[in-house]
Amino acid sequence: VRTDAGDIEAEIVVNCAGQWGKQIGAMAGVNVPLHSAEHFYVVSETIDGVHPDLPILRDPDGYTYFKEEVGGLVIGGFEPEAKPWVSPDAIPYPFEFQLLEEDWEHFEILMNSALLRIPALETTGIKKFYNGPESFTPDNQFILGEAPECRNFFVGAGFNSVGIATAGGAGRALAEWIVEGAPTTDLTGVDIRRFAPFNGNNRWLHDRVAEVLGIHYEIPWPNREMTTARPFRRSPVHHLLDAAGANFGSRMGWERANFFAPPGAEPVIDYTWDKPNWLGWSAAEQQSTR
């Protein structure tokens, strides 16, 4: 590891550089797909009745959360359409302790929801607007494990705004991974090896991060498909599948037919915890192949 204070020889390197993780990974030829989005919260003036024992309030339907702060409230959230920040390769230097400019227009959807949930905010001033970059991954899952491109190069990054809450468990899992040579529990969903080279494309990441931030307060529907940064890859027969009524999902960047809607029906997924709308259509496809 080469630093401005000299070179350091290490048998194992762990990249926990946050939003700089992609840059650090690139130095070793490692793909670390993450991209920052602007992330906001405000701090209100003092509100009567607010005290330090007030529990944290989350309103997923309104994309917002609230917590006590010196007699007032911190008001933040995860808006449905985020505001991507600069490319991971263009982060200004130095930037460790800087903030971004206020953006009340983008924060409006969160503020309107907050006023609906806590009417007292209508007559309460705002002391401070905070806007800082937060890094997110393409699928809203952590990036952990040994990089496939470089032996003994481990990554712990891309915690999608929950790094403080999950640091203990993630750190322990990564330590076990290093010591044992493999994870001691099933960490397939966060394993860095799940990504392909295209996931590190900065333009693709820019488009995807706009969706990922808002997923935090969405209902985690089964079989949910991402909608941004698509289509990326299409097969030569894509137009034929589309004409036949295909609903497309994305797998490793490829647009793949999930099922085919019958004539007159829209090939869309109505997300539900119950029997999905496409189940009968898919069953008919399978029966026709027997």
CYANA upper distance limits for C-alpha pairs under 8 A (distance plus 0.5 A):
  1 VAL  CA      7 ASP  CA      6.12
  1 VAL  CA      8 ILE  CA      5.51
  1 VAL  CA      9 GLU  CA      6.77
  1 VAL  CA     10 ALA  CA      7.83
  2 ARG  CA      6 GLY  CA      6.61
  2 ARG  CA      7 ASP  CA      4.86
  2 ARG  CA      8 ILE  CA      6.81
  3 THR  CA      7 ASP  CA      6.32
  3 THR  CA      8 ILE  CA      8.16
 11 GLU  CA    152 ASN  CA      7.42
 12 ILE  CA    152 ASN  CA      5.47
 12 ILE  CA    153 PHE  CA      6.58
 12 ILE  CA    154 PHE  CA      8.05
 13 VAL  CA    152 ASN  CA      6.92
 13 VAL  CA    153 PHE  CA      5.46
 13 VAL  CA    154 PHE  CA      6.59
 14 VAL  CA    153 PHE  CA      6.48
 14 VAL  CA    154 PHE  CA      5.07
 14 VAL  CA    155 VAL  CA      5.98
 14 VAL  CA    156 GLY  CA      7.63
 15 ASN  CA     21 GLY  CA      6.89
 15 ASN  CA     24 ILE  CA      7.61
 15 ASN  CA     25 GLY  CA      7.72
 15 ASN  CA    153 PHE  CA      7.96
 15 ASN  CA    154 PHE  CA      6.56
 15 ASN  CA    155 VAL  CA      5.12
 15 ASN  CA    156 GLY  CA      6.56
 15 ASN  CA    157 ALA  CA      7.79
 16 CYS  CA     21 GLY  CA      7.02
 16 CYS  CA    155 VAL  CA      6.67
 16 CYS  CA    156 GLY  CA      5.49
 16 CYS  CA    157 ALA  CA      5.93
 17 ALA  CA     21 GLY  CA      5.04
 17 ALA  CA     24 ILE  CA      7.80
 17 ALA  CA    157 ALA  CA      7.30
 18 GLY  CA    135 SER  CA      7.43
 18 GLY  CA    157 ALA  CA      5.95
 18 GLY  CA    158 GLY  CA      6.99
 19 GLN  CA     34 LEU  CA      7.67
 19 GLN  CA     35 HIS  CA      7.42
 19 GLN  CA     36 SER  CA      6.92
 19 GLN  CA     88 PRO  CA      7.64
 19 GLN  CA    134 GLU  CA      7.45
 19 GLN  CA    135 SER  CA      5.65
 19 GLN  CA    157 ALA  CA      8.38
 19 GLN  CA    158 GLY  CA      7.93
 20 TRP  CA     24 ILE  CA      6.80
 20 TRP  CA     88 PRO  CA      7.42
 21 GLY  CA     25 GLY  CA      6.44
 21 GLY  CA     32 VAL  CA      7.08
 21 GLY  CA     34 LEU  CA      8.33
 21 GLY  CA    157 ALA  CA      7.09
 22 LYS  CA     26 ALA  CA      6.69
 22 LYS  CA     31 ASN  CA      7.37
 22 LYS  CA     32 VAL  CA      5.30
 22 LYS  CA     33 PRO  CA      6.94
 22 LYS  CA     34 LEU  CA      7.02
 22 LYS  CA     88 PRO  CA      7.10
 22 LYS  CA     89 ASP  CA      8.46
 23 GLN  CA     27 MET  CA      7.19
 23 GLN  CA     88 PRO  CA      7.31
 23 GLN  CA     89 ASP  CA      6.89
 24 ILE  CA     28 ALA  CA      7.75
 25 GLY  CA     29 GLY  CA      6.74
 25 GLY  CA     30 VAL  CA      5.11
 25 GLY  CA     31 ASN  CA      6.60
 25 GLY  CA     32 VAL  CA      6.54
 26 ALA  CA     30 VAL  CA      5.70
 26 ALA  CA     31 ASN  CA      6.90
 26 ALA  CA     32 VAL  CA      8.26
 28 ALA  CA    150 CYS  CA      7.57
 29 GLY  CA    149 GLU  CA      7.14
 29 GLY  CA    150 CYS  CA      7.84
 30 VAL  CA    147 ALA  CA      7.00
 30 VAL  CA    148 PRO  CA      8.25
 30 VAL  CA    149 GLU  CA      6.15
 30 VAL  CA    150 CYS  CA      7.29
 31 ASN  CA    147 ALA  CA      8.45
 31 ASN  CA    149 GLU  CA      8.44
 31 ASN  CA    197 PRO  CA      7.27
 31 ASN  CA    200 GLY  CA      6.61
 32 VAL  CA    143 ILE  CA      8.18
 32 VAL  CA    192 ILE  CA      8.15
 32 VAL  CA    200 GLY  CA      7.12
 33 PRO  CA    137 THR  CA      6.66
 33 PRO  CA    138 PRO  CA      7.52
 33 PRO  CA    195 PHE  CA      8.28
 33 PRO  CA    199 ASN  CA      6.31
 33 PRO  CA    200 GLY  CA      5.12
 33 PRO  CA    201 ASN  CA      8.34
 33 PRO  CA    205 LEU  CA      7.86
 34 LEU  CA     88 PRO  CA      8.20
 34 LEU  CA    135 SER  CA      6.60
 34 LEU  CA    136 PHE  CA      5.89
 34 LEU  CA    137 THR  CA      5.08
 34 LEU  CA    138 PRO  CA      7.35
 34 LEU  CA    158 GLY  CA      6.70
 34 LEU  CA    200 GLY  CA      7.95
 34 LEU  CA    205 LEU  CA      7.35
 35 HIS  CA     84 PRO  CA      8.20
 35 HIS  CA     85 TRP  CA      8.22
 35 HIS  CA     87 SER  CA      7.39
 35 HIS  CA     88 PRO  CA      6.47
 35 HIS  CA    135 SER  CA      5.67
 35 HIS  CA    136 PHE  CA      6.04
 35 HIS  CA    137 THR  CA      7.17
 35 HIS  CA    202 ASN  CA      8.16
 35 HIS  CA    205 LEU  CA      6.51
 35 HIS  CA    206 HIS  CA      7.04
 35 HIS  CA    209 VAL  CA      7.08
 36 SER  CA     84 PRO  CA      6.70
 36 SER  CA     85 TRP  CA      5.99
 36 SER  CA     86 VAL  CA      7.71
 36 SER  CA     87 SER  CA      8.24
 36 SER  CA     88 PRO  CA      7.73
 36 SER  CA    133 PRO  CA      6.08
 36 SER  CA    134 GLU  CA      5.49
 36 SER  CA    135 SER  CA      4.35
 36 SER  CA    136 PHE  CA      6.45
 36 SER  CA    209 VAL  CA      7.89
 37 ALA  CA     82 ALA  CA      7.13
 37 ALA  CA     83 LYS  CA      6.05
 37 ALA  CA     84 PRO  CA      4.57
 37 ALA  CA     85 TRP  CA      5.27
 37 ALA  CA    133 PRO  CA      5.90
 37 ALA  CA    134 GLU  CA      6.02
 37 ALA  CA    135 SER  CA      6.76
 37 ALA  CA    136 PHE  CA      7.84
 37 ALA  CA    209 VAL  CA      7.26
 37 ALA  CA    210 ALA  CA      7.86
 37 ALA  CA    213 LEU  CA      8.27
 38 GLU  CA     82 ALA  CA      7.76
 38 GLU  CA     83 LYS  CA      6.09
 38 GLU  CA     84 PRO  CA      6.58
 38 GLU  CA     85 TRP  CA      6.27
 38 GLU  CA    100 LEU  CA      8.41
 38 GLU  CA    131 ASN  CA      6.85
 38 GLU  CA    132 GLY  CA      6.18
 38 GLU  CA    133 PRO  CA      5.09
 38 GLU  CA    134 GLU  CA      6.89
 39 HIS  CA     78 PHE  CA      8.48
 39 HIS  CA    131 ASN  CA      6.09
 39 HIS  CA    132 GLY  CA      5.96
 39 HIS  CA    133 PRO  CA      6.26
 39 HIS  CA    134 GLU  CA      6.67
 40 PHE  CA     76 GLY  CA      6.55
 40 PHE  CA     77 GLY  CA      7.70
 40 PHE  CA    107 PHE  CA      7.72
 40 PHE  CA    129 PHE  CA      8.02
 40 PHE  CA    130 TYR  CA      6.19
 40 PHE  CA    131 ASN  CA      5.10
 40 PHE  CA    132 GLY  CA      7.18
 41 TYR  CA     74 VAL  CA      7.16
 41 TYR  CA     75 ILE  CA      5.89
 41 TYR  CA     76 GLY  CA      4.58
 41 TYR  CA     77 GLY  CA      7.57
 41 TYR  CA    129 PHE  CA      6.72
 41 TYR  CA    130 TYR  CA      5.86
 41 TYR  CA    131 ASN  CA      7.25
 42 VAL  CA     74 VAL  CA      6.21
 42 VAL  CA     75 ILE  CA      5.79
 42 VAL  CA     76 GLY  CA      6.99
 42 VAL  CA    126 ILE  CA      7.40
 42 VAL  CA    127 LYS  CA      8.02
 42 VAL  CA    128 LYS  CA      6.10
 42 VAL  CA    129 PHE  CA      4.94
 42 VAL  CA    130 TYR  CA      6.32
 43 VAL  CA     69 GLU  CA      7.78
 43 VAL  CA     72 GLY  CA      7.46
 43 VAL  CA     73 LEU  CA      6.19
 43 VAL  CA     74 VAL  CA      5.06
 43 VAL  CA     75 ILE  CA      6.83
 43 VAL  CA    126 ILE  CA      6.41
 43 VAL  CA    127 LYS  CA      6.10
 43 VAL  CA    128 LYS  CA      5.77
 43 VAL  CA    129 PHE  CA      7.14
 44 SER  CA     72 GLY  CA      5.74
 44 SER  CA     73 LEU  CA      5.79
 44 SER  CA     74 VAL  CA      7.01
 44 SER  CA     75 ILE  CA      8.23
 44 SER  CA    121 LEU  CA      8.50
 44 SER  CA    124 THR  CA      7.24
 44 SER  CA    125 GLY  CA      6.32
 44 SER  CA    126 ILE  CA      4.75
 44 SER  CA    127 LYS  CA      5.86
 44 SER  CA    128 LYS  CA      7.70
 45 GLU  CA     71 GLY  CA      8.08
 45 GLU  CA     72 GLY  CA      5.77
 45 GLU  CA     73 LEU  CA      8.02
 45 GLU  CA    124 THR  CA      6.64
 45 GLU  CA    125 GLY  CA      5.76
 45 GLU  CA    126 ILE  CA      6.12
 45 GLU  CA    127 LYS  CA      6.21
 46 THR  CA     50 VAL  CA      8.23
 46 THR  CA     70 VAL  CA      7.81
 46 THR  CA     71 GLY  CA      5.35
 46 THR  CA     72 GLY  CA      4.69
 46 THR  CA     73 LEU  CA      8.18
 46 THR  CA    124 THR  CA      8.12
 47 ILE  CA     71 GLY  CA      6.70
 47 ILE  CA     72 GLY  CA      5.78
 47 ILE  CA     73 LEU  CA      8.29
 47 ILE  CA    120 ALA  CA      8.24
 47 ILE  CA    124 THR  CA      7.59
 48 ASP  CA     71 GLY  CA      8.32
 50 VAL  CA     54 LEU  CA      7.18
 50 VAL  CA     68 GLU  CA      7.39
 50 VAL  CA     71 GLY  CA      6.00
 50 VAL  CA     72 GLY  CA      6.91
 50 VAL  CA     73 LEU  CA      8.38
 51 HIS  CA     68 GLU  CA      7.31
 51 HIS  CA     70 VAL  CA      8.44
 51 HIS  CA     71 GLY  CA      6.23
 52 PRO  CA     68 GLU  CA      6.55
 52 PRO  CA     69 GLU  CA      8.01
 52 PRO  CA     70 VAL  CA      7.99
 52 PRO  CA     71 GLY  CA      7.67
 54 LEU  CA     67 LYS  CA      7.82
 54 LEU  CA     68 GLU  CA      6.84
 55 PRO  CA     67 LYS  CA      7.36
 55 PRO  CA     68 GLU  CA      8.30
 56 ILE  CA     65 TYR  CA      7.79
 56 ILE  CA     66 PHE  CA      6.33
 56 ILE  CA     67 LYS  CA      5.25
 56 ILE  CA     68 GLU  CA      7.94
 57 LEU  CA     65 TYR  CA      6.05
 57 LEU  CA     66 PHE  CA      5.55
 57 LEU  CA     67 LYS  CA      6.94
 58 ARG  CA     64 THR  CA      6.55
 58 ARG  CA     65 TYR  CA      4.76
 58 ARG  CA     66 PHE  CA      6.90
 59 ASP  CA     63 TYR  CA      6.49
 59 ASP  CA     64 THR  CA      5.72
 59 ASP  CA     65 TYR  CA      6.46
 60 PRO  CA     64 THR  CA      6.78
 60 PRO  CA     65 TYR  CA      8.43
 60 PRO  CA    217 TYR  CA      5.27
 60 PRO  CA    218 GLU  CA      7.32
 61 ASP  CA    217 TYR  CA      7.79
 61 ASP  CA    218 GLU  CA      8.25
 62 GLY  CA    110 LEU  CA      7.73
 62 GLY  CA    113 SER  CA      5.88
 62 GLY  CA    114 ALA  CA      8.08
 63 TYR  CA     77 GLY  CA      5.84
 63 TYR  CA     78 PHE  CA      5.80
 63 TYR  CA     79 GLU  CA      6.25
 63 TYR  CA     80 PRO  CA      8.09
 63 TYR  CA    110 LEU  CA      7.17
 63 TYR  CA    113 SER  CA      8.10
 63 TYR  CA    214 GLY  CA      8.29
 63 TYR  CA    217 TYR  CA      6.41
 64 THR  CA     75 ILE  CA      7.58
 64 THR  CA     76 GLY  CA      6.15
 64 THR  CA     77 GLY  CA      4.53
 64 THR  CA     78 PHE  CA      7.01
 64 THR  CA     79 GLU  CA      8.47
 64 THR  CA    110 LEU  CA      6.74
 64 THR  CA    113 SER  CA      7.65
 64 THR  CA    114 ALA  CA      7.30
 65 TYR  CA     75 ILE  CA      6.49
 65 TYR  CA     76 GLY  CA      5.99
 65 TYR  CA     77 GLY  CA      6.08
 66 PHE  CA     73 LEU  CA      6.74
 66 PHE  CA     74 VAL  CA      5.97
 66 PHE  CA     75 ILE  CA      5.39
 66 PHE  CA     76 GLY  CA      7.15
 67 LYS  CA     73 LEU  CA      5.97
 67 LYS  CA     74 VAL  CA      5.73
 67 LYS  CA     75 ILE  CA      7.57
 68 GLU  CA     72 GLY  CA      6.29
 68 GLU  CA     73 LEU  CA      5.14
 68 GLU  CA     74 VAL  CA      6.69
 69 GLU  CA     73 LEU  CA      5.65
 69 GLU  CA     74 VAL  CA      6.50
 75 ILE  CA    111 MET  CA      8.49
 75 ILE  CA    114 ALA  CA      7.87
 76 GLY  CA    110 LEU  CA      7.65
 77 GLY  CA    110 LEU  CA      6.94
 78 PHE  CA     82 ALA  CA      8.25
 78 PHE  CA    213 LEU  CA      6.56
 78 PHE  CA    214 GLY  CA      5.43
 78 PHE  CA    215 ILE  CA      8.26
 78 PHE  CA    216 HIS  CA      7.15
 78 PHE  CA    217 TYR  CA      7.17
 79 GLU  CA    109 ILE  CA      7.69
 79 GLU  CA    110 LEU  CA      7.23
 79 GLU  CA    213 LEU  CA      7.74
 79 GLU  CA    214 GLY  CA      5.66
 80 PRO  CA    211 GLU  CA      7.24
 80 PRO  CA    213 LEU  CA      7.80
 80 PRO  CA    214 GLY  CA      4.78
 80 PRO  CA    215 ILE  CA      7.79
 81 GLU  CA    210 ALA  CA      5.87
 81 GLU  CA    211 GLU  CA      6.22
 81 GLU  CA    213 LEU  CA      8.07
 81 GLU  CA    214 GLY  CA      6.81
 82 ALA  CA    209 VAL  CA      7.66
 82 ALA  CA    210 ALA  CA      4.87
 82 ALA  CA    211 GLU  CA      6.98
 82 ALA  CA    212 VAL  CA      8.44
 82 ALA  CA    213 LEU  CA      6.67
 82 ALA  CA    214 GLY  CA      7.32
 83 LYS  CA    106 HIS  CA      8.47
 83 LYS  CA    210 ALA  CA      6.46
 84 PRO  CA    206 HIS  CA      6.54
 84 PRO  CA    207 ASP  CA      8.29
 84 PRO  CA    209 VAL  CA      6.91
 84 PRO  CA    210 ALA  CA      6.44
 85 TRP  CA    133 PRO  CA      7.34
 85 TRP  CA    206 HIS  CA      8.43
 86 VAL  CA     90 ALA  CA      6.57
 86 VAL  CA     91 ILE  CA      6.89
 87 SER  CA     91 ILE  CA      7.27
 87 SER  CA    202 ASN  CA      6.75
 87 SER  CA    206 HIS  CA      7.78
 88 PRO  CA    202 ASN  CA      7.81
 91 ILE  CA     95 PHE  CA      8.11
 98 GLN  CA    132 GLY  CA      8.19
 99 LEU  CA    130 TYR  CA      7.61
 99 LEU  CA    131 ASN  CA      6.33
 99 LEU  CA    132 GLY  CA      5.58
 99 LEU  CA    133 PRO  CA      8.36
100 LEU  CA    130 TYR  CA      8.24
100 LEU  CA    131 ASN  CA      5.71
100 LEU  CA    132 GLY  CA      6.09
100 LEU  CA    133 PRO  CA      8.16
101 GLU  CA    131 ASN  CA      7.03
102 GLU  CA    129 PHE  CA      6.80
102 GLU  CA    130 TYR  CA      7.54
102 GLU  CA    131 ASN  CA      6.77
103 ASP  CA    107 PHE  CA      6.80
103 ASP  CA    131 ASN  CA      8.43
104 TRP  CA    108 GLU  CA      6.38
107 PHE  CA    111 MET  CA      6.71
108 GLU  CA    112 ASN  CA      6.44
109 ILE  CA    113 SER  CA      6.83
110 LEU  CA    114 ALA  CA      6.63
111 MET  CA    115 LEU  CA      6.70
112 ASN  CA    116 LEU  CA      6.90
113 SER  CA    117 ARG  CA      6.79
114 ALA  CA    118 ILE  CA      6.39
114 ALA  CA    119 PRO  CA      8.40
114 ALA  CA    121 LEU  CA      8.13
115 LEU  CA    119 PRO  CA      5.64
115 LEU  CA    120 ALA  CA      8.02
115 LEU  CA    121 LEU  CA      6.29
115 LEU  CA    122 GLU  CA      6.71
120 ALA  CA    124 THR  CA      7.13
121 LEU  CA    125 GLY  CA      8.07
134 GLU  CA    160 ASN  CA      7.67
134 GLU  CA    161 SER  CA      6.92
135 SER  CA    158 GLY  CA      6.45
135 SER  CA    159 PHE  CA      7.89
135 SER  CA    160 ASN  CA      6.53
135 SER  CA    161 SER  CA      7.84
136 PHE  CA    140 ASN  CA      7.02
136 PHE  CA    158 GLY  CA      5.94
136 PHE  CA    159 PHE  CA      7.26
136 PHE  CA    160 ASN  CA      5.09
136 PHE  CA    161 SER  CA      8.01
136 PHE  CA    209 VAL  CA      6.88
136 PHE  CA    212 VAL  CA      7.52
136 PHE  CA    213 LEU  CA      7.53
137 THR  CA    141 GLN  CA      6.93
137 THR  CA    142 PHE  CA      7.61
137 THR  CA    143 ILE  CA      8.24
137 THR  CA    158 GLY  CA      6.11
137 THR  CA    159 PHE  CA      8.26
137 THR  CA    160 ASN  CA      7.26
137 THR  CA    209 VAL  CA      7.68
137 THR  CA    212 VAL  CA      7.98
138 PRO  CA    199 ASN  CA      7.90
138 PRO  CA    205 LEU  CA      7.21
138 PRO  CA    208 ARG  CA      6.66
138 PRO  CA    209 VAL  CA      7.12
138 PRO  CA    212 VAL  CA      7.33
139 ASP  CA    212 VAL  CA      7.40
140 ASN  CA    159 PHE  CA      8.48
140 ASN  CA    160 ASN  CA      6.80
140 ASN  CA    212 VAL  CA      6.47
140 ASN  CA    213 LEU  CA      8.24
140 ASN  CA    215 ILE  CA      8.12
141 GLN  CA    158 GLY  CA      7.95
141 GLN  CA    159 PHE  CA      7.53
141 GLN  CA    160 ASN  CA      7.81
141 GLN  CA    189 GLY  CA      7.58
141 GLN  CA    190 VAL  CA      6.21
142 PHE  CA    156 GLY  CA      8.09
142 PHE  CA    157 ALA  CA      6.96
142 PHE  CA    158 GLY  CA      5.71
142 PHE  CA    159 PHE  CA      5.55
142 PHE  CA    160 ASN  CA      7.73
142 PHE  CA    190 VAL  CA      5.57
142 PHE  CA    191 ASP  CA      8.33
143 ILE  CA    155 VAL  CA      7.08
143 ILE  CA    156 GLY  CA      6.26
143 ILE  CA    157 ALA  CA      5.81
143 ILE  CA    158 GLY  CA      6.11
143 ILE  CA    159 PHE  CA      7.90
143 ILE  CA    190 VAL  CA      5.85
143 ILE  CA    191 ASP  CA      6.54
143 ILE  CA    192 ILE  CA      5.67
144 LEU  CA    154 PHE  CA      7.77
144 LEU  CA    155 VAL  CA      5.72
144 LEU  CA    156 GLY  CA      5.25
144 LEU  CA    157 ALA  CA      7.29
144 LEU  CA    170 ALA  CA      8.44
144 LEU  CA    174 LEU  CA      7.35
144 LEU  CA    190 VAL  CA      6.29
144 LEU  CA    191 ASP  CA      5.69
144 LEU  CA    192 ILE  CA      6.00
145 GLY  CA    154 PHE  CA      5.81
145 GLY  CA    155 VAL  CA      6.02
145 GLY  CA    156 GLY  CA      7.47
145 GLY  CA    174 LEU  CA      6.98
145 GLY  CA    177 TRP  CA      7.48
145 GLY  CA    191 ASP  CA      6.15
145 GLY  CA    192 ILE  CA      6.32
145 GLY  CA    193 ARG  CA      8.42
146 GLU  CA    150 CYS  CA      8.33
146 GLU  CA    151 ARG  CA      7.49
146 GLU  CA    152 ASN  CA      6.90
146 GLU  CA    153 PHE  CA      6.17
146 GLU  CA    154 PHE  CA      4.73
146 GLU  CA    155 VAL  CA      6.91
146 GLU  CA    192 ILE  CA      7.63
146 GLU  CA    193 ARG  CA      8.49
147 ALA  CA    151 ARG  CA      7.24
147 ALA  CA    152 ASN  CA      8.14
147 ALA  CA    153 PHE  CA      6.28
147 ALA  CA    154 PHE  CA      6.32
147 ALA  CA    155 VAL  CA      7.47
147 ALA  CA    192 ILE  CA      6.89
147 ALA  CA    193 ARG  CA      7.26
148 PRO  CA    192 ILE  CA      8.45
148 PRO  CA    193 ARG  CA      6.77
154 PHE  CA    178 ILE  CA      8.46
155 VAL  CA    192 ILE  CA      8.13
156 GLY  CA    170 ALA  CA      8.12
156 GLY  CA    171 GLY  CA      8.28
156 GLY  CA    174 LEU  CA      7.79
159 PHE  CA    163 GLY  CA      5.40
160 ASN  CA    213 LEU  CA      7.92
162 VAL  CA    166 THR  CA      6.71
163 GLY  CA    167 ALA  CA      5.92
166 THR  CA    170 ALA  CA      6.52
167 ALA  CA    171 GLY  CA      6.21
168 GLY  CA    172 ARG  CA      6.70
169 GLY  CA    173 ALA  CA      6.62
170 ALA  CA    174 LEU  CA      6.60
171 GLY  CA    175 ALA  CA      6.59
172 ARG  CA    176 GLU  CA      6.66
173 ALA  CA    177 TRP  CA      6.63
173 ALA  CA    183 PRO  CA      7.32
173 ALA  CA    184 THR  CA      8.10
174 LEU  CA    178 ILE  CA      6.76
174 LEU  CA    183 PRO  CA      8.08
175 ALA  CA    179 VAL  CA      6.67
176 GLU  CA    180 GLU  CA      6.16
176 GLU  CA    181 GLY  CA      8.24
176 GLU  CA    182 ALA  CA      7.99
176 GLU  CA    183 PRO  CA      6.81
176 GLU  CA    184 THR  CA      7.20
177 TRP  CA    181 GLY  CA      5.89
177 TRP  CA    182 ALA  CA      5.20
177 TRP  CA    183 PRO  CA      4.94
177 TRP  CA    184 THR  CA      7.40
178 ILE  CA    182 ALA  CA      7.52
180 GLU  CA    184 THR  CA      8.09
183 PRO  CA    187 LEU  CA      7.31
187 LEU  CA    191 ASP  CA      6.48
188 THR  CA    194 ARG  CA      8.23
189 GLY  CA    194 ARG  CA      8.21
190 VAL  CA    194 ARG  CA      8.18
195 PHE  CA    199 ASN  CA      6.74
195 PHE  CA    252 MET  CA      8.44
196 ALA  CA    200 GLY  CA      8.23
196 ALA  CA    252 MET  CA      7.44
197 PRO  CA    201 ASN  CA      8.10
198 PHE  CA    204 TRP  CA      8.50
198 PHE  CA    253 GLY  CA      8.23
199 ASN  CA    204 TRP  CA      7.61
199 ASN  CA    205 LEU  CA      7.51
200 GLY  CA    204 TRP  CA      8.16
200 GLY  CA    205 LEU  CA      7.42
201 ASN  CA    205 LEU  CA      6.65
202 ASN  CA    206 HIS  CA      6.51
203 ARG  CA    207 ASP  CA      6.92
204 TRP  CA    208 ARG  CA      6.75
204 TRP  CA    229 ALA  CA      6.09
205 LEU  CA    209 VAL  CA      6.46
205 LEU  CA    229 ALA  CA      8.12
206 HIS  CA    210 ALA  CA      7.49
207 ASP  CA    211 GLU  CA      8.22
207 ASP  CA    228 THR  CA      6.64
207 ASP  CA    229 ALA  CA      5.79
208 ARG  CA    212 VAL  CA      6.94
208 ARG  CA    228 THR  CA      5.75
208 ARG  CA    229 ALA  CA      5.89
209 VAL  CA    213 LEU  CA      6.90
210 ALA  CA    214 GLY  CA      8.26
210 ALA  CA    228 THR  CA      8.35
211 GLU  CA    215 ILE  CA      7.37
211 GLU  CA    226 MET  CA      8.34
211 GLU  CA    227 THR  CA      8.39
211 GLU  CA    228 THR  CA      7.09
212 VAL  CA    216 HIS  CA      8.20
214 GLY  CA    218 GLU  CA      7.38
215 ILE  CA    219 ILE  CA      8.42
215 ILE  CA    220 PRO  CA      8.46
220 PRO  CA    224 ARG  CA      7.94
221 TRP  CA    271 TYR  CA      6.64
221 TRP  CA    272 THR  CA      7.00
221 TRP  CA    273 TRP  CA      7.48
222 PRO  CA    271 TYR  CA      7.89
222 PRO  CA    272 THR  CA      7.96
222 PRO  CA    273 TRP  CA      7.61
224 ARG  CA    271 TYR  CA      7.88
225 GLU  CA    249 GLY  CA      6.78
225 GLU  CA    250 SER  CA      7.82
226 MET  CA    250 SER  CA      8.27
230 ARG  CA    250 SER  CA      8.44
230 ARG  CA    253 GLY  CA      8.48
231 PRO  CA    253 GLY  CA      8.14
231 PRO  CA    254 TRP  CA      8.14
231 PRO  CA    255 GLU  CA      6.99
232 PHE  CA    253 GLY  CA      6.09
232 PHE  CA    254 TRP  CA      7.09
232 PHE  CA    255 GLU  CA      7.95
233 ARG  CA    253 GLY  CA      6.10
233 ARG  CA    254 TRP  CA      5.11
233 ARG  CA    255 GLU  CA      6.61
234 ARG  CA    238 HIS  CA      6.44
234 ARG  CA    254 TRP  CA      6.26
234 ARG  CA    255 GLU  CA      5.93
235 SER  CA    254 TRP  CA      7.94
235 SER  CA    255 GLU  CA      7.93
237 VAL  CA    241 LEU  CA      6.90
238 HIS  CA    242 ASP  CA      6.57
238 HIS  CA    255 GLU  CA      8.29
239 HIS  CA    243 ALA  CA      6.62
240 LEU  CA    244 ALA  CA      6.77
241 LEU  CA    245 GLY  CA      7.14
241 LEU  CA    246 ALA  CA      6.04
241 LEU  CA    257 ALA  CA      7.67
242 ASP  CA    246 ALA  CA      5.57
242 ASP  CA    247 ASN  CA      8.12
244 ALA  CA    260 PHE  CA      7.43
245 GLY  CA    260 PHE  CA      5.56
245 GLY  CA    261 ALA  CA      5.73
245 GLY  CA    262 PRO  CA      7.48
245 GLY  CA    263 PRO  CA      8.04
245 GLY  CA    266 GLU  CA      8.26
245 GLY  CA    267 PRO  CA      6.58
246 ALA  CA    257 ALA  CA      6.05
246 ALA  CA    258 ASN  CA      7.47
246 ALA  CA    259 PHE  CA      6.18
246 ALA  CA    260 PHE  CA      4.79
246 ALA  CA    261 ALA  CA      6.90
246 ALA  CA    267 PRO  CA      6.65
247 ASN  CA    257 ALA  CA      6.09
247 ASN  CA    258 ASN  CA      6.03
247 ASN  CA    259 PHE  CA      6.07
247 ASN  CA    260 PHE  CA      6.57
247 ASN  CA    261 ALA  CA      7.91
247 ASN  CA    267 PRO  CA      5.49
247 ASN  CA    268 VAL  CA      6.68
247 ASN  CA    269 ILE  CA      8.46
248 PHE  CA    255 GLU  CA      6.29
248 PHE  CA    256 ARG  CA      5.73
248 PHE  CA    257 ALA  CA      4.99
248 PHE  CA    258 ASN  CA      5.98
248 PHE  CA    259 PHE  CA      8.09
249 GLY  CA    255 GLU  CA      6.20
249 GLY  CA    256 ARG  CA      5.78
249 GLY  CA    257 ALA  CA      6.75
249 GLY  CA    258 ASN  CA      6.44
250 SER  CA    254 TRP  CA      5.90
250 SER  CA    255 GLU  CA      5.31
250 SER  CA    256 ARG  CA      6.42
251 ARG  CA    255 GLU  CA      7.18
251 ARG  CA    256 ARG  CA      7.25
259 PHE  CA    267 PRO  CA      8.36
259 PHE  CA    278 TRP  CA      7.71
259 PHE  CA    281 TRP  CA      7.66
259 PHE  CA    282 SER  CA      6.28
260 PHE  CA    267 PRO  CA      7.06
260 PHE  CA    281 TRP  CA      7.24
260 PHE  CA    282 SER  CA      7.63
260 PHE  CA    285 GLU  CA      8.44
261 ALA  CA    265 ALA  CA      6.27
261 ALA  CA    266 GLU  CA      6.88
261 ALA  CA    267 PRO  CA      5.43
261 ALA  CA    278 TRP  CA      7.98
261 ALA  CA    281 TRP  CA      6.82
262 PRO  CA    281 TRP  CA      7.62
269 ILE  CA    276 PRO  CA      8.03
269 ILE  CA    277 ASN  CA      7.27
269 ILE  CA    278 TRP  CA      7.39
270 ASP  CA    276 PRO  CA      7.28
270 ASP  CA    277 ASN  CA      6.71
271 TYR  CA    276 PRO  CA      7.43
272 THR  CA    276 PRO  CA      6.80
275 LYS  CA    279 LEU  CA      7.54
278 TRP  CA    282 SER  CA      6.65
279 LEU  CA    283 ALA  CA      6.63
280 GLY  CA    284 ALA  CA      6.71
281 TRP  CA    285 GLU  CA      6.98
282 SER  CA    286 GLN  CA      6.94
283 ALA  CA    287 GLN  CA      6.66
284 ALA  CA    288 SER  CA      6.62
285 GLU  CA    289 THR  CA      7.17
286 GLN  CA    290 ARG  CA      7.40
